[in-house]
Amino acid sequence: MAKVSRVSIAFLLPVACAALLSLGACSSEPGPMRIAGGDPQLGRELIQRYGCVACHAIPGLSSYGANVGPPLHRMGERAYVGGVIANTPDNLVAWLQNPAAIDPRTAMPRLGISEREARHIAAYLVKPH
């Protein structure tokens, strides 16, 4: 049986720990954002009803000339909503309901979207297209 020196243990232990931590980091990457209580198909219908495409280019929806607001592609991967608040499911829903409450300088109007409707719209915006 080979004799292991203290030097080799002192060297191998941090290397082994780093390897295990890097494996854990790979498996704990966040998945796609999910909106509790949101139905993407209803969200698509609500986006059309509220006329969101008049200002925004939205994946899967016709929005010719919509360049007032930013394009809303890959919303589930963005770090911020409206450039000012962390992109979490609750923050996205709150933004859709009352954007000026989060950023008084925003040009996005309050459209009277209910929380339930905002959840459906958010579910559509964060789904991979």
N, C-alpha and C positions, 0 to 999 in steps of 0.2 A: 504494500500500500504506500502510495506516495505521501511524503510529508509536505504539508502546506505551511508556508512561512507567514508570519504576521504581515510582511510587506505585501505579499500577493493578495491577502484578504483585504488589506487596507486599500489596495488598488481596485480590486474586482468588485467590492461591495458598492461603491458609488456608481460604477459603470452598470452593474446589474440593476440598481435602483433607477437610474436614468432610463434604461431600456424598458423597464416595467412601466414607468410613468409615461413614456412616449406611447406605449401601446394603449394605455388607458386614455390618453388624450385623443387618439385616433377613434376609439370606440365611443367617446362621449361627445362627439361633434353634434351640435343641435340639428334636429331634423327640420322639415318645413314648418313654418309658423302655422298654427291651427287656431281658429276662432271658435270658441265654445258657443254652441247655439246658432252657428252660421251655416246657411245653405248657399253654396256658390251659385246654383242655378237661379234661386230667388234674388240673389245679389245682382246677377246679370240683368234681370228684369227691372230691378229697382234702379240700377245705374241708367238704364234707358229711360225709365219713367221720370227720374229727376233731371235728366238732360246733362249728366256729367260729361258726356263726350263733346258738349259745346265748348268746353274749356280744356279738356284733357284727352290725350291719346291713350286709349285703354286697350290692352291686348284682347283680341277676339271681337272687338266692336268697331264699327265703322265710325271714324272721327275725322273726316276730311276738314282740314283747316283749324283743328283744335290746338291752338298754341298759346292760349292765355295762361293756363296753368302747366305745370310740368307733366311729361308723360308718366303714366303710372305703371310702367312695365316693371316686373320683378319686385313688387312692393314687399313681399315676404323676406327679401334678402337685404333690404335697406336698413341702415343704422338709425335713421331719423325719419319722422313724419313731419312734413312741412318745414324741414330743416331746423327744427327747434326742440323736438321732444323725442325721447327714445322710442324706437319702433317696437312696441309691445302690442299684443292683442287689445288690451284695455285702452291704451293710448290712441291706437288707430281708431277704435270705436268712438272714443271721446272727441277726437279731431273731426270725424265725419259728422258728429252731431252738432258741434259748436266750435269751429276752428278759431274764431276770434277770442274765445275764452282762453285758448292756449297761446295764441299769438295775435295780439290786437292789431298788428300791422299787416296781417294777411289780407289778400284780395279775395280769398274764398268766402263766399257768403254762407250764412246759416240758412239751410234749406228746409228746416223743419223735419229732419230725419229722426225717427224714433230710435231708441237704443236697439230694439229688435231688428229694425231695418238696417241700421248701421252694422250690426253683426253680420247680416247677410251680405251686404256690400263689401265689408272687409274680407269675408271668406272668399269672395270672388277675386278681389284684388291680390290676395296673398297666394292663391292657388297657382301652381306652376302651369304656364301656358305653352 
